[in-house]
Amino acid sequence: MRCALGVQVTYPVRLPVGTTAQSYLEVIRFAASNRLCVDLDYRSEADPHARTRRIEPYSLRRSQNGNISLHAWDVDRNARRSYRLDRITNASTTNKTFNPRYAIELTSAGPVAIPPTQSGTGVGGLGFVH
């Protein structure tokens, strides 16, 4: 959201305590702040069966329709990807470290700020910032 001065404003978004998405998000935040890859079990819209993806986590964004997505680098596909939090079925840290390709916006503690996704911003409109 932009205020009258044209400054980008973000508001902390809190997930309900005890929800599955909230517990996976804590794992992802810990991994990101320690530059550890995450093994993410994820159900795509096209395939209801969860598949494991190894990712480098970077940021969260909220779409116009309210979905929250994790923006990450898919190690196996060697490409940027976004993953809706409500489709993550499991997340676990690995021992594999990574050198960040983008700014890591996720922190291990404190409120989670989830700015809106805006097309044409960052790299490919995915919320990545160089």
Buried (B, 14 or more C-beta within 10 A) or exposed (E): EEEEEEEEEEEEEEBEEEEBBBBBBBBBBBBBBEBBBBBBBBBEEEEEEBEEBBBBBBBBBBEEEEBBBBBBBBBEEEEBBBBBBEBBBBBEBBEBEBEEEBEBBBEEEEEBBBBBBEEEBBEEEBBBEE
